[in-house]
Amino acid sequence: MNEILFFTFTIFCLSLVLLAFRYGKIYLFLLVSIFTILMNIFVLKQFSLFGLALTGGNILYGSLFLITDILSEHYGKKEAFRAVFIGFFTSAIFVVALQFLLAFVPNQEDFAQESLKTLFSISPRILFGSMLAYLVAQNIDVVLYSKIRKITAQKFLWLRNNLSTIISQFVDTLIFTLVGLTTISFIPFPGVIPVEIFWEVFWATYIIKVLVAIIDTPFIYLSRKIKKKD
């Protein structure tokens, strides 16, 4: 059941990217903000997929890489970098605003405070690891995509789309798993997973991200056809 939902939701998110692209880059920037906010919520959900333990934010996160690749392909590296920073600041504002909300003292009629605290009282380690991984990996993706595009004289679209995403997702998963999750003595604040299962968590997450990257390849080819209709 989870596998069917995974592929259905992946196609849905990637189709939304194409729909946004059809209406112009401003809609892609808007979708970056929407996906970033949803990702910060969906990541709280845990489930198993193909026997691997995952969180719900991986599909949305993979879709963000398709957005920056489409922006690099059709509008240039500068617009892709703009999308990266829009996503970063959207995430930062969302997290900070939630902490203010949690800080308000609830009255007797309130019923949501404890549930909100359970969901959104974010560990400083997870927050820092997530933000650092996003910023580094997305910038690597944009730079690699542009360099591969230049080296191949704008040929082999599938190569730059997949290679840039697969490498940057490796960096992203490595940073987040190491900095945000793993219990390491020299990093402040406690982690949530022991060092012994670091690679298990890393590979489980990375494999799914690579799968999303492979699935999005036809969508970047479709973006060329949509562009011709503009």
C-alpha positions as a LaTeX table, in Angstrom:
\begin{tabular}{lrrr}
\hline
Residue & $x$ (\AA) & $y$ (\AA) & $z$ (\AA) \\
\hline
Met1 & 0.00 & 0.00 & 0.00 \\
Asn2 & 2.78 & 2.44 & 0.94 \\
Glu3 & 4.60 & 1.72 & $-2.31$ \\
Ile4 & 1.50 & 2.61 & $-4.38$ \\
Leu5 & 1.04 & 5.82 & $-2.38$ \\
Phe6 & 4.71 & 6.64 & $-2.84$ \\
Phe7 & 4.60 & 6.45 & $-6.64$ \\
Thr8 & 1.22 & 8.22 & $-6.81$ \\
Phe9 & 2.33 & 11.11 & $-4.60$ \\
Thr10 & 5.66 & 11.37 & $-6.45$ \\
Ile11 & 3.90 & 11.70 & $-9.82$ \\
Phe12 & 1.46 & 14.21 & $-8.28$ \\
Cys13 & 4.25 & 16.45 & $-6.93$ \\
Leu14 & 6.33 & 16.29 & $-10.13$ \\
Ser15 & 3.23 & 17.08 & $-12.19$ \\
Leu16 & 2.62 & 20.14 & $-10.02$ \\
Val17 & 6.13 & 21.30 & $-10.89$ \\
Leu18 & 5.34 & 21.09 & $-14.62$ \\
Leu19 & 2.03 & 22.87 & $-14.11$ \\
Ala20 & 3.77 & 25.68 & $-12.25$ \\
Phe21 & 6.41 & 25.90 & $-14.97$ \\
Arg22 & 3.69 & 26.21 & $-17.61$ \\
Tyr23 & 2.54 & 29.45 & $-15.98$ \\
Gly24 & 6.03 & 30.92 & $-15.49$ \\
Lys25 & 8.97 & 30.98 & $-13.12$ \\
Ile26 & 7.13 & 33.02 & $-10.49$ \\
Tyr27 & 4.87 & 30.02 & $-9.96$ \\
Leu28 & 7.90 & 27.79 & $-9.55$ \\
Phe29 & 9.17 & 30.13 & $-6.83$ \\
Leu30 & 5.76 & 29.95 & $-5.18$ \\
Leu31 & 5.84 & 26.15 & $-5.35$ \\
Val32 & 9.28 & 26.16 & $-3.71$ \\
Ser33 & 7.77 & 27.95 & $-0.71$ \\
Ile34 & 4.75 & 25.62 & $-0.57$ \\
Phe35 & 6.87 & 22.46 & $-0.84$ \\
Thr36 & 9.34 & 23.76 & 1.75 \\
Ile37 & 6.62 & 24.41 & 4.33 \\
Leu38 & 4.92 & 21.06 & 3.64 \\
Met39 & 8.29 & 19.30 & 3.82 \\
Asn40 & 8.88 & 20.63 & 7.33 \\
Ile41 & 5.54 & 19.11 & 8.36 \\
Phe42 & 5.67 & 15.87 & 6.36 \\
Val43 & 9.14 & 15.00 & 7.69 \\
Leu44 & 7.48 & 14.27 & 11.06 \\
Lys45 & 5.64 & 11.29 & 9.57 \\
Gln46 & 7.54 & 8.00 & 9.60 \\
Phe47 & 6.71 & 4.86 & 7.61 \\
Ser48 & 8.29 & 1.89 & 5.84 \\
Leu49 & 8.83 & 1.68 & 2.09 \\
Phe50 & 10.36 & $-1.35$ & 0.34 \\
Gly51 & 11.43 & $-2.50$ & 3.80 \\
Leu52 & 13.22 & 0.80 & 4.54 \\
Ala53 & 12.32 & 3.21 & 7.35 \\
Leu54 & 11.66 & 6.69 & 5.92 \\
Thr55 & 10.10 & 10.06 & 6.65 \\
Gly56 & 7.36 & 11.75 & 4.66 \\
Gly57 & 9.45 & 14.68 & 3.43 \\
Asn58 & 11.63 & 12.85 & 0.90 \\
Ile59 & 9.29 & 13.16 & $-2.09$ \\
Leu60 & 8.75 & 16.88 & $-1.60$ \\
Tyr61 & 12.46 & 17.41 & $-1.12$ \\
Gly62 & 13.24 & 15.50 & $-4.31$ \\
Ser63 & 10.70 & 17.63 & $-6.16$ \\
Leu64 & 12.60 & 20.77 & $-5.12$ \\
Phe65 & 15.61 & 19.49 & $-7.05$ \\
Leu66 & 13.47 & 19.13 & $-10.17$ \\
Ile67 & 12.38 & 22.76 & $-9.74$ \\
Thr68 & 15.96 & 24.06 & $-9.55$ \\
Asp69 & 16.98 & 21.89 & $-12.51$ \\
Ile70 & 14.10 & 23.24 & $-14.62$ \\
Leu71 & 15.00 & 26.79 & $-13.62$ \\
Ser72 & 18.65 & 26.16 & $-14.55$ \\
Glu73 & 17.63 & 24.62 & $-17.87$ \\
His74 & 15.16 & 27.28 & $-19.01$ \\
Tyr75 & 15.98 & 30.46 & $-17.06$ \\
Gly76 & 19.63 & 30.15 & $-16.06$ \\
Lys77 & 21.72 & 29.54 & $-12.96$ \\
Lys78 & 20.84 & 32.87 & $-11.35$ \\
Glu79 & 17.12 & 32.04 & $-11.15$ \\
Ala80 & 17.90 & 28.57 & $-9.76$ \\
Phe81 & 20.00 & 30.13 & $-6.99$ \\
Arg82 & 17.11 & 32.49 & $-6.27$ \\
Ala83 & 14.81 & 29.49 & $-5.77$ \\
Val84 & 17.32 & 27.91 & $-3.35$ \\
Phe85 & 17.38 & 30.99 & $-1.14$ \\
Ile86 & 13.61 & 31.39 & $-1.32$ \\
Gly87 & 13.29 & 27.85 & 0.01 \\
Phe88 & 15.89 & 28.44 & 2.72 \\
Phe89 & 14.29 & 31.63 & 4.04 \\
Thr90 & 10.78 & 30.17 & 3.79 \\
Ser91 & 11.89 & 27.27 & 5.98 \\
Ala92 & 13.62 & 29.60 & 8.45 \\
Ile93 & 10.58 & 31.87 & 8.76 \\
Phe94 & 8.25 & 28.89 & 9.18 \\
Val95 & 10.34 & 27.38 & 11.96 \\
Val96 & 10.88 & 30.66 & 13.83 \\
Ala97 & 7.18 & 31.60 & 13.58 \\
Leu98 & 6.20 & 28.21 & 15.00 \\
Gln99 & 8.48 & 28.68 & 18.00 \\
Phe100 & 6.76 & 32.01 & 18.75 \\
Leu101 & 3.40 & 30.27 & 18.49 \\
Leu102 & 4.49 & 27.59 & 20.95 \\
Ala103 & 5.80 & 30.23 & 23.37 \\
Phe104 & 2.36 & 31.82 & 23.83 \\
Val105 & 0.78 & 30.64 & 27.09 \\
Pro106 & $-2.46$ & 28.82 & 26.22 \\
Asn107 & $-5.72$ & 29.61 & 27.97 \\
Gln108 & $-8.21$ & 27.13 & 29.39 \\
Glu109 & $-10.09$ & 26.78 & 26.11 \\
Asp110 & $-7.00$ & 25.74 & 24.17 \\
Phe111 & $-6.79$ & 22.12 & 23.03 \\
Ala112 & $-3.91$ & 22.25 & 20.54 \\
Gln113 & $-0.85$ & 23.30 & 22.56 \\
Glu114 & 0.38 & 19.85 & 23.59 \\
Ser115 & $-0.12$ & 18.41 & 20.12 \\
Leu116 & 1.71 & 21.37 & 18.57 \\
Lys117 & 4.56 & 20.96 & 21.05 \\
Thr118 & 4.84 & 17.28 & 20.20 \\
Leu119 & 5.00 & 18.01 & 16.49 \\
Phe120 & 6.98 & 21.24 & 16.26 \\
Ser121 & 9.32 & 21.45 & 19.25 \\
Ile122 & 12.28 & 20.94 & 16.95 \\
Ser123 & 15.64 & 19.74 & 18.26 \\
Pro124 & 18.38 & 22.35 & 17.62 \\
Arg125 & 20.52 & 19.56 & 16.11 \\
Ile126 & 17.84 & 18.53 & 13.62 \\
Leu127 & 17.06 & 22.13 & 12.72 \\
Phe128 & 20.69 & 23.10 & 12.13 \\
Gly129 & 21.45 & 19.88 & 10.22 \\
Ser130 & 18.40 & 20.26 & 8.01 \\
Met131 & 19.06 & 23.90 & 7.11 \\
Leu132 & 22.77 & 23.30 & 6.49 \\
Ala133 & 22.12 & 20.23 & 4.32 \\
Tyr134 & 19.48 & 22.06 & 2.26 \\
Leu135 & 21.63 & 25.11 & 1.61 \\
Val136 & 24.80 & 23.18 & 0.69 \\
Ala137 & 23.13 & 20.46 & $-1.41$ \\
Gln138 & 20.86 & 22.76 & $-3.40$ \\
Asn139 & 23.75 & 25.07 & $-4.28$ \\
Ile140 & 25.86 & 22.08 & $-5.34$ \\
Asp141 & 22.99 & 20.88 & $-7.54$ \\
Val142 & 22.67 & 24.23 & $-9.32$ \\
Val143 & 26.43 & 24.56 & $-9.89$ \\
Leu144 & 26.85 & 20.96 & $-11.12$ \\
Tyr145 & 23.85 & 21.17 & $-13.42$ \\
Ser146 & 25.19 & 24.33 & $-15.06$ \\
Lys147 & 28.72 & 22.93 & $-15.42$ \\
Ile148 & 27.55 & 19.63 & $-16.94$ \\
Arg149 & 25.26 & 21.55 & $-19.30$ \\
Lys150 & 28.21 & 23.64 & $-20.46$ \\
Ile151 & 30.64 & 20.70 & $-20.78$ \\
Thr152 & 28.18 & 18.63 & $-22.84$ \\
Ala153 & 27.24 & 21.61 & $-25.06$ \\
Gln154 & 23.64 & 21.42 & $-23.80$ \\
Lys155 & 23.31 & 17.76 & $-24.83$ \\
Phe156 & 22.43 & 14.78 & $-22.62$ \\
Leu157 & 19.69 & 16.39 & $-20.58$ \\
Trp158 & 19.15 & 13.13 & $-18.69$ \\
Leu159 & 22.80 & 13.12 & $-17.61$ \\
Arg160 & 22.90 & 16.57 & $-16.06$ \\
Asn161 & 19.47 & 16.14 & $-14.48$ \\
Asn162 & 20.35 & 12.85 & $-12.79$ \\
Leu163 & 24.05 & 13.30 & $-12.10$ \\
Ser164 & 23.71 & 16.72 & $-10.45$ \\
Thr165 & 20.79 & 15.54 & $-8.30$ \\
Ile166 & 22.34 & 12.20 & $-7.32$ \\
Ile167 & 25.61 & 13.83 & $-6.21$ \\
Ser168 & 23.94 & 16.71 & $-4.37$ \\
Gln169 & 21.45 & 14.37 & $-2.69$ \\
Phe170 & 24.40 & 12.27 & $-1.47$ \\
Val171 & 25.89 & 15.37 & 0.14 \\
Asp172 & 22.52 & 16.40 & 1.56 \\
Thr173 & 21.86 & 12.99 & 3.12 \\
Leu174 & 25.39 & 12.77 & 4.50 \\
Ile175 & 25.24 & 16.20 & 6.16 \\
Phe176 & 21.76 & 15.78 & 7.60 \\
Thr177 & 22.33 & 12.25 & 8.91 \\
Leu178 & 25.70 & 13.18 & 10.43 \\
Val179 & 25.02 & 16.67 & 11.76 \\
Gly180 & 21.28 & 16.49 & 12.41 \\
Leu181 & 20.68 & 12.96 & 13.65 \\
Thr182 & 23.73 & 11.02 & 14.81 \\
Thr183 & 24.93 & 11.02 & 18.42 \\
Ile184 & 28.49 & 12.33 & 18.24 \\
Ser185 & 30.29 & 13.51 & 21.38 \\
Phe186 & 31.90 & 16.64 & 19.94 \\
Ile187 & 28.63 & 18.03 & 18.49 \\
Pro188 & 26.44 & 19.98 & 20.97 \\
Phe189 & 22.92 & 18.74 & 21.80 \\
Pro190 & 22.00 & 15.03 & 21.75 \\
Gly191 & 21.40 & 13.13 & 18.52 \\
Val192 & 18.51 & 10.77 & 17.87 \\
Ile193 & 20.34 & 7.80 & 16.32 \\
Pro194 & 23.48 & 5.96 & 17.53 \\
Val195 & 26.65 & 5.92 & 15.45 \\
Glu196 & 26.23 & 2.17 & 14.88 \\
Ile197 & 23.23 & 2.61 & 12.57 \\
Phe198 & 24.50 & 5.73 & 10.78 \\
Trp199 & 25.05 & 3.97 & 7.44 \\
Glu200 & 21.77 & 2.07 & 7.66 \\
Val201 & 19.82 & 5.32 & 8.03 \\
Phe202 & 21.97 & 7.07 & 5.42 \\
Trp203 & 21.55 & 4.46 & 2.66 \\
Ala204 & 17.83 & 3.95 & 3.31 \\
Thr205 & 17.19 & 7.67 & 2.88 \\
Tyr206 & 19.56 & 8.13 & $-0.04$ \\
Ile207 & 18.16 & 5.23 & $-2.08$ \\
Ile208 & 14.67 & 6.72 & $-1.99$ \\
Lys209 & 16.00 & 10.15 & $-2.98$ \\
Val210 & 17.80 & 8.61 & $-5.96$ \\
Leu211 & 14.60 & 6.82 & $-6.95$ \\
Val212 & 12.72 & 10.13 & $-6.98$ \\
Ala213 & 15.52 & 11.65 & $-9.08$ \\
Ile214 & 15.19 & 8.86 & $-11.66$ \\
Ile215 & 11.41 & 9.21 & $-11.77$ \\
Asp216 & 11.65 & 12.96 & $-12.42$ \\
Thr217 & 13.76 & 12.50 & $-15.60$ \\
Pro218 & 10.77 & 12.27 & $-18.01$ \\
Phe219 & 9.35 & 15.39 & $-16.38$ \\
Ile220 & 12.32 & 17.58 & $-17.25$ \\
Tyr221 & 12.06 & 16.34 & $-20.86$ \\
Leu222 & 8.35 & 17.24 & $-20.81$ \\
Ser223 & 9.32 & 20.73 & $-19.63$ \\
Arg224 & 10.98 & 21.27 & $-23.02$ \\
Lys225 & 7.72 & 20.57 & $-24.81$ \\
Ile226 & 5.80 & 22.84 & $-22.43$ \\
Lys227 & 8.31 & 25.61 & $-23.00$ \\
Lys228 & 7.73 & 25.42 & $-26.77$ \\
Lys229 & 4.02 & 26.12 & $-26.21$ \\
Asp230 & 4.70 & 29.37 & $-24.33$ \\
\hline
\end{tabular}
